[in-house]
């Protein structure tokens, strides 16, 4: 459901002014506007689906890749961790028979609302990717946007892969994409705030700036992230985001020992061959 984005809102001046006001803002009581909501790994950024959707709209680089994969599948498609339906609805509008599954009730509620307004025919299902049971099989199952990084331990991953295998039709494909871990992140100053996103408030007229605070848990290979949300010059919420890091050879082994054969591994959605400089790990698999 989630991934870091470049700071591209064009409001550098506002950001500079906000830094100058940080001391004053830090002493101002911060009213919370975002509802409390956690998924099983403790991540909290999915509670306000409207706000998440406004941010998520900025990410479109993966859509052509997944649309092409869905068309090649020539059969039903399942998107895991579909969120508010950014990819699900786009594929449905392109004529793909697609089902979207997510564990977050607020995200699914907005996805269904968007589907109703747009006239898209999509089955949205609330479920846990570690234990879902649907009454059909799929020619393509994919988990996009780094969402597999919410699965932190071995048992969760084994259950997830078992559920995927159980729902793949003969000859079907499974696609995942996660970050390729960059060592530079692991030594970041844990007090440092970096801008990762900026977008128009979907409920108002001001810009919302999202700044990231990062620390790396070496024992669990989990990035412990806090996103701080500022509207205008007022910080109105802070939410935690946990993302397990999968190192390339480790990920290859996880797939192998959980019954998958990797057919292709790319470093981005342009299908560039994967190497050490790749920002992403995009892997197309089949059952072994």
C-alpha positions as CSV (number, residue, x, y, z in Angstrom):
1,X,0.0,0.0,0.0
2,X,2.8,2.4,0.6
3,X,6.0,3.7,-0.7
4,X,8.2,6.7,-0.3
5,X,7.9,9.4,-2.9
6,X,10.2,12.3,-4.0
7,X,9.4,15.7,-2.7
8,X,7.8,17.3,-5.8
9,X,5.2,19.7,-4.8
10,X,6.9,22.8,-5.9
11,X,6.5,24.6,-2.6
12,X,10.1,24.8,-1.5
13,X,9.6,28.3,-0.2
14,X,6.8,27.1,2.1
15,X,9.0,24.3,3.4
16,X,11.8,26.7,4.1
17,X,9.5,29.0,6.0
18,X,8.2,26.1,8.0
19,X,11.7,25.2,9.1
20,X,12.1,28.7,10.3
21,X,9.0,28.4,12.3
22,X,9.8,24.9,13.7
23,X,10.7,26.1,17.2
24,X,7.5,28.1,17.5
25,X,5.3,25.3,16.0
26,X,6.8,22.8,18.4
27,X,5.5,24.7,21.4
28,X,2.0,25.0,19.9
29,X,-0.5,22.3,21.0
30,X,-1.1,19.9,18.0
31,X,-4.7,18.9,17.5
32,X,-5.1,15.5,16.0
33,X,-7.3,15.3,12.9
34,X,-6.3,11.8,11.6
35,X,-8.2,8.8,13.0
36,X,-6.3,6.2,14.9
37,X,-6.0,2.9,13.0
38,X,-3.4,0.2,12.9
39,X,-2.7,-2.8,10.6
40,X,-1.2,-5.9,12.2
41,X,2.5,-4.8,12.0
42,X,1.7,-1.6,13.9
43,X,1.7,0.8,10.9
44,X,-0.7,3.7,11.4
45,X,-0.7,5.6,8.1
46,X,-3.8,4.0,6.6
47,X,-6.4,5.4,9.0
48,X,-7.3,8.5,7.0
49,X,-8.1,6.9,3.6
50,X,-9.0,10.3,2.0
51,X,-5.6,11.7,2.9
52,X,-3.8,8.6,1.9
53,X,-5.6,8.5,-1.4
54,X,-4.6,12.1,-2.2
55,X,-1.0,11.2,-1.6
56,X,-1.2,7.9,-3.4
57,X,-2.5,9.5,-6.6
58,X,1.0,10.9,-7.2
59,X,2.3,7.4,-7.9
60,X,1.6,6.2,-11.4
61,X,4.9,4.7,-12.6
62,X,3.8,1.2,-11.8
63,X,0.4,1.3,-13.6
64,X,1.6,0.5,-17.2
65,X,3.7,-2.4,-15.9
66,X,0.8,-4.0,-14.0
67,X,-1.7,-3.3,-16.7
68,X,0.5,-5.1,-19.2
69,X,0.9,-8.0,-16.9
70,X,-2.8,-8.2,-16.3
71,X,-3.5,-8.2,-20.0
72,X,-1.0,-11.0,-20.6
73,X,-2.6,-13.1,-17.9
74,X,-5.8,-13.6,-19.9
75,X,-7.8,-14.4,-16.9
76,X,-8.9,-13.2,-13.4
77,X,-6.5,-11.0,-11.5
78,X,-6.1,-10.6,-7.7
79,X,-4.5,-7.5,-6.2
80,X,-3.3,-8.0,-2.6
81,X,-3.1,-4.9,-0.3
82,X,-5.1,-2.9,-2.9
83,X,-5.6,0.1,-0.6
84,X,-8.0,2.7,-2.0
85,X,-8.0,1.0,-5.4
86,X,-5.5,3.2,-7.3
87,X,-4.4,0.2,-9.4
88,X,-7.5,-1.9,-9.0
89,X,-9.8,0.6,-10.5
90,X,-7.5,1.5,-13.3
91,X,-7.2,-2.1,-14.3
92,X,-11.0,-2.6,-14.0
93,X,-11.6,0.3,-16.3
94,X,-9.3,-1.3,-18.8
95,X,-11.5,-4.4,-18.9
96,X,-9.6,-6.6,-16.5
97,X,-11.5,-9.0,-14.3
98,X,-9.9,-8.0,-11.0
99,X,-10.5,-8.5,-7.3
100,X,-9.0,-6.3,-4.7
101,X,-8.2,-7.5,-1.2
102,X,-7.1,-5.4,1.8
103,X,-7.1,-5.6,5.6
104,X,-7.9,-1.9,6.2
105,X,-11.6,-1.2,6.5
106,X,-11.2,2.6,5.9
107,X,-9.2,2.0,2.7
108,X,-11.7,-0.5,1.3
109,X,-14.6,1.8,2.1
110,X,-13.1,4.5,0.0
111,X,-12.2,2.1,-2.8
112,X,-15.8,0.9,-2.9
113,X,-17.1,4.5,-3.0
114,X,-14.7,5.4,-5.8
115,X,-15.8,2.3,-7.7
116,X,-19.5,3.2,-7.3
117,X,-18.9,6.7,-8.6
118,X,-16.9,5.6,-11.5
119,X,-19.1,2.7,-12.5
120,X,-16.2,0.2,-12.2
121,X,-17.1,-3.5,-11.6
122,X,-14.7,-4.7,-8.9
123,X,-15.0,-7.2,-6.1
124,X,-13.4,-5.6,-3.1
125,X,-12.8,-8.0,-0.2
126,X,-11.6,-7.4,3.3
127,X,-9.0,-10.0,4.2
128,X,-5.5,-10.6,5.6
129,X,-2.9,-11.5,3.0
130,X,-1.5,-14.1,5.4
131,X,-4.7,-16.1,5.6
132,X,-7.2,-15.2,2.8
133,X,-9.5,-17.8,1.4
134,X,-11.4,-17.0,-1.8
135,X,-13.5,-19.3,-3.8
136,X,-11.6,-18.9,-7.1
137,X,-8.2,-19.1,-8.6
138,X,-6.4,-16.4,-10.5
139,X,-4.1,-16.2,-13.5
140,X,-2.3,-13.3,-11.9
141,X,-1.8,-12.4,-8.3
142,X,0.2,-9.3,-7.4
143,X,1.2,-7.3,-4.3
144,X,2.4,-3.9,-5.4
145,X,3.8,-0.7,-3.8
146,X,6.1,-2.4,-1.3
147,X,3.2,-3.8,0.6
148,X,4.9,-7.1,1.3
149,X,7.3,-5.2,3.5
150,X,4.5,-5.1,6.1
151,X,5.2,-8.8,6.7
152,X,8.1,-8.9,9.2
153,X,8.6,-12.4,10.4
154,X,9.1,-15.9,8.9
155,X,5.8,-17.3,9.9
156,X,3.8,-14.4,8.4
157,X,5.8,-14.7,5.2
158,X,5.3,-18.5,5.0
159,X,1.5,-18.1,5.5
160,X,1.4,-15.4,2.9
161,X,3.2,-17.5,0.3
162,X,1.0,-20.5,1.1
163,X,-2.1,-18.4,0.5
164,X,-0.8,-17.1,-2.8
165,X,0.1,-20.5,-4.0
166,X,-3.4,-21.9,-3.1
167,X,-5.0,-19.2,-5.3
168,X,-2.8,-19.4,-8.4
169,X,-4.5,-21.0,-11.4
170,X,-2.4,-23.4,-13.5
171,X,0.2,-21.4,-15.4
172,X,-0.5,-18.4,-13.3
173,X,1.9,-15.7,-12.3
174,X,2.7,-14.0,-9.0
175,X,4.4,-10.5,-9.0
176,X,5.8,-8.6,-6.1
177,X,7.6,-5.3,-5.8
178,X,9.7,-4.1,-2.8
179,X,12.5,-1.6,-2.3
180,X,16.1,-2.6,-2.8
181,X,17.5,-1.7,0.6
182,X,20.0,1.2,0.4
183,X,22.7,1.2,3.1
184,X,22.5,5.0,3.3
185,X,19.2,4.8,5.0
186,X,20.5,2.6,7.8
187,X,22.9,5.3,9.1
188,X,20.5,8.3,8.9
189,X,20.3,10.6,11.8
190,X,17.2,9.4,13.7
191,X,16.3,13.0,14.5
192,X,16.5,14.2,10.9
193,X,13.3,15.2,9.1
194,X,13.3,14.8,5.3
195,X,10.4,15.9,3.1
196,X,8.9,12.9,1.2
197,X,5.7,14.2,-0.2
198,X,3.5,17.3,-0.7
199,X,0.0,17.5,-2.1
200,X,-3.2,19.6,-1.9
201,X,-5.4,18.9,1.1
202,X,-8.4,16.9,-0.3
203,X,-10.6,18.6,2.3
204,X,-9.3,22.1,1.9
205,X,-7.1,24.5,-0.1
206,X,-3.8,24.3,1.7
207,X,-0.8,22.1,0.9
208,X,0.0,19.1,3.1
209,X,3.7,18.4,3.6
210,X,4.8,15.0,4.8
211,X,8.2,14.7,6.5
212,X,9.9,11.5,7.3
213,X,11.9,10.5,10.4
214,X,13.7,7.2,10.1
215,X,15.5,4.6,12.2
216,X,16.6,1.1,11.3
217,X,16.1,-1.9,13.6
218,X,19.1,-4.1,12.8
219,X,17.8,-7.0,14.8
220,X,14.5,-7.3,12.8
221,X,15.6,-5.7,9.5
222,X,12.6,-3.3,9.9
223,X,12.6,0.4,9.0
224,X,10.9,2.3,11.8
225,X,9.5,5.4,10.1
226,X,7.4,8.2,11.4
227,X,5.6,10.5,9.0
228,X,4.9,14.0,10.3
229,X,2.0,15.8,8.6
230,X,1.9,19.6,8.3
231,X,-0.9,21.7,6.8
232,X,0.3,25.2,6.0
233,X,2.5,25.8,9.0
234,X,0.7,23.6,11.5
235,X,1.7,20.1,12.2
236,X,-1.5,18.2,12.8
237,X,-0.5,14.5,13.1
238,X,2.4,12.0,13.3
239,X,1.9,8.4,12.3
240,X,4.2,5.3,12.4
241,X,5.1,3.2,9.4
242,X,7.0,-0.1,9.7
243,X,8.7,-1.7,6.7
244,X,10.7,-4.9,6.7
245,X,13.7,-4.8,4.5
246,X,14.4,-7.7,2.1
247,X,17.9,-8.0,0.8
248,X,18.2,-9.3,-2.7
249,X,19.7,-12.7,-2.1
250,X,17.5,-13.2,0.9
251,X,14.4,-12.5,-1.1
252,X,15.4,-14.9,-3.8
253,X,15.9,-17.6,-1.2
254,X,12.5,-16.8,0.5
255,X,10.7,-17.3,-2.8
256,X,12.7,-20.5,-3.6
257,X,12.0,-22.2,-0.3
258,X,8.4,-21.2,-0.3
259,X,7.6,-22.9,-3.6
260,X,8.2,-20.2,-6.2
261,X,10.4,-20.0,-9.2
262,X,11.5,-16.5,-10.2
263,X,11.2,-16.0,-13.9
264,X,12.3,-12.3,-14.2
265,X,13.8,-9.8,-11.8
266,X,13.8,-6.1,-12.7
267,X,15.1,-3.1,-11.0
268,X,12.2,-0.8,-11.9
269,X,8.9,-0.7,-13.7
270,X,10.7,0.0,-17.0
271,X,11.9,-3.6,-16.9
272,X,15.6,-2.6,-16.4
273,X,17.6,-5.7,-15.4
274,X,18.1,-5.8,-11.6
275,X,21.6,-4.8,-10.3
276,X,23.1,-3.3,-7.2
277,X,22.1,0.2,-8.1
278,X,18.4,-0.7,-8.7
279,X,15.9,1.2,-6.5
280,X,13.3,-1.6,-6.6
281,X,13.1,-5.4,-6.7
282,X,10.2,-6.3,-9.1
283,X,9.9,-10.1,-9.4
284,X,7.7,-12.2,-11.7
285,X,7.2,-15.8,-10.4
286,X,5.4,-19.0,-11.0
287,X,4.8,-21.9,-8.7
288,X,7.8,-24.2,-8.7
